[in-house]
């Protein structure tokens, strides 16, 4: 597989393909989290928050098949004197394409979407069970902050200024 063969595109978060990706993501969390995962208990990312002008939902495809997804939503809108804050959610990469750099590409695409929405800071939360994600976020320059959403699965939270490097 060539990472260059993977296409990342914005899609409707209510569409079948987006829903399928999120289902795969939630199923994997249920397997990986020590006490399982309840999608009703996690911080929400409603469809209307994941479309412009509030956010975006991205799907990564290889040969037309969905192999990853991620979303960005506005956490705090930009104002005349303060840049807004993006919340990156629902990042998932299919196990069959892991190790090819897709997670980093997807994260970079989500950061570009945040910038396009006028948001200068990206935040995200993750669970201790997702060691690969923790390493990727730290490697991309995210710094640890206090969890902010009240999500019961958020063991770690990270933040990164986008305008400084992008």
C-alpha positions as CSV (number, residue, x, y, z in Angstrom):
1,X,0.0,0.0,0.0
2,X,1.2,3.5,-0.8
3,X,0.3,6.3,1.6
4,X,0.0,8.5,-1.4
5,X,-2.8,6.4,-2.7
6,X,-5.0,7.5,0.3
7,X,-7.3,10.4,-0.4
8,X,-8.7,12.5,2.4
9,X,-12.0,14.3,1.8
10,X,-14.6,16.3,3.6
11,X,-17.9,14.4,3.8
12,X,-21.4,14.8,5.3
13,X,-21.1,13.5,8.9
14,X,-24.7,12.0,8.6
15,X,-23.8,9.9,5.6
16,X,-23.5,6.2,5.6
17,X,-19.7,6.2,5.1
18,X,-19.1,8.6,8.0
19,X,-21.4,6.7,10.2
20,X,-19.7,3.4,9.4
21,X,-16.3,4.9,10.2
22,X,-17.5,6.2,13.6
23,X,-19.0,2.8,14.3
24,X,-15.6,1.2,13.6
25,X,-14.0,3.7,15.9
26,X,-16.4,3.1,18.7
27,X,-16.1,-0.7,18.3
28,X,-12.4,-0.5,18.6
29,X,-12.6,1.7,21.7
30,X,-14.9,-0.9,23.3
31,X,-12.2,-3.5,22.7
32,X,-9.3,-1.4,23.8
33,X,-10.6,0.4,26.9
34,X,-10.2,-1.6,30.1
35,X,-13.8,-1.0,31.1
36,X,-15.3,-0.9,27.6
37,X,-16.8,2.2,25.9
38,X,-20.3,3.7,26.0
39,X,-20.8,6.0,23.1
40,X,-23.7,7.7,24.9
41,X,-21.4,8.7,27.8
42,X,-18.6,10.3,25.6
43,X,-18.5,14.0,24.8
44,X,-20.9,14.6,21.8
45,X,-20.0,15.7,18.3
46,X,-23.3,16.3,16.7
47,X,-23.7,16.3,12.9
48,X,-24.5,20.0,12.8
49,X,-21.3,20.8,14.7
50,X,-19.2,18.9,12.1
51,X,-20.2,21.0,9.0
52,X,-19.2,24.5,7.9
53,X,-19.2,27.0,9.4
54,X,-18.9,25.1,12.7
55,X,-16.7,22.2,11.7
56,X,-15.8,19.4,9.3
57,X,-15.8,15.6,9.1
58,X,-13.1,13.9,7.0
59,X,-12.9,10.4,5.6
60,X,-9.7,8.8,4.3
61,X,-10.1,6.3,1.5
62,X,-7.9,3.8,-0.1
63,X,-9.1,2.5,-3.5
64,X,-12.5,3.9,-2.7
65,X,-12.8,2.1,0.7
66,X,-13.0,4.1,3.9
67,X,-9.9,3.5,6.1
68,X,-10.0,6.4,8.5
69,X,-11.9,9.4,9.7
70,X,-11.7,12.4,12.0
71,X,-13.7,15.5,12.8
72,X,-13.1,19.1,13.9
73,X,-15.7,21.2,15.6
74,X,-15.5,24.8,17.0
75,X,-15.0,24.7,20.7
76,X,-14.7,28.5,21.1
77,X,-15.5,30.7,18.1
78,X,-13.0,33.4,17.1
79,X,-13.8,36.9,18.0
80,X,-12.3,40.2,16.8
81,X,-9.5,40.1,19.3
82,X,-9.1,36.4,20.2
83,X,-8.6,33.4,17.9
84,X,-11.0,30.5,18.3
85,X,-10.4,27.0,19.6
86,X,-11.0,23.8,17.6
87,X,-11.8,20.5,19.2
88,X,-10.5,17.5,17.2
89,X,-12.7,14.4,17.6
90,X,-13.3,10.9,16.3
91,X,-9.9,10.2,14.8
92,X,-9.7,6.6,13.7
93,X,-7.4,4.7,11.3
94,X,-8.2,1.2,10.2
95,X,-5.8,-1.4,11.6
96,X,-5.1,-2.6,8.1
97,X,-3.4,0.7,7.1
98,X,-1.8,1.6,10.5
99,X,1.9,2.4,10.4
100,X,1.7,4.1,7.0
101,X,1.5,7.7,8.4
102,X,-2.2,8.1,7.8
103,X,-2.9,9.2,11.4
104,X,-0.4,12.1,11.0
105,X,-1.9,13.1,7.6
106,X,-5.4,13.0,8.9
107,X,-4.4,15.1,11.9
108,X,-2.7,17.7,9.6
109,X,-5.8,17.8,7.4
110,X,-8.0,18.4,10.5
111,X,-5.7,21.2,11.5
112,X,-6.0,22.8,8.1
113,X,-9.8,22.6,8.4
114,X,-9.6,24.3,11.8
115,X,-7.5,27.1,10.3
116,X,-10.0,27.5,7.4
117,X,-12.7,27.9,10.0
118,X,-10.7,30.7,11.5
119,X,-9.5,28.8,14.6
120,X,-6.0,29.3,15.8
121,X,-5.7,26.7,18.5
122,X,-6.5,23.0,18.3
123,X,-7.4,20.9,21.3
124,X,-8.1,17.2,21.7
125,X,-8.6,14.6,24.3
126,X,-7.7,10.9,24.4
127,X,-7.5,7.8,26.5
128,X,-4.4,6.2,28.1
129,X,-5.2,3.0,26.2
130,X,-4.3,4.8,22.9
131,X,-0.5,4.9,23.2
132,X,-0.1,5.4,19.4
133,X,-2.3,8.5,19.5
134,X,-0.5,9.9,22.5
135,X,2.9,9.5,20.8
136,X,1.5,11.1,17.6
137,X,0.1,14.1,19.3
138,X,3.2,14.8,21.3
139,X,5.3,14.3,18.2
140,X,3.2,16.9,16.3
141,X,3.9,19.5,19.0
142,X,0.8,19.2,21.2
143,X,1.4,20.1,24.8
144,X,-0.6,18.5,27.6
145,X,-3.3,20.5,29.3
146,X,-6.1,19.7,31.7
147,X,-9.1,17.7,30.3
148,X,-11.7,20.2,29.3
149,X,-14.9,18.5,28.0
150,X,-16.0,16.4,30.9
151,X,-15.7,13.3,28.8
152,X,-15.3,10.3,31.2
153,X,-12.8,8.6,28.8
154,X,-10.5,11.7,28.5
155,X,-7.4,10.7,30.5
156,X,-5.3,13.2,28.6
157,X,-5.9,16.5,26.8
158,X,-3.6,18.4,24.5
159,X,-3.4,21.7,22.8
160,X,-1.4,23.3,20.0
161,X,-1.3,26.7,18.4
162,X,-1.9,26.3,14.7
163,X,-0.9,29.6,13.3
164,X,2.6,29.4,14.6
165,X,3.6,26.5,12.4
166,X,1.0,26.1,9.7
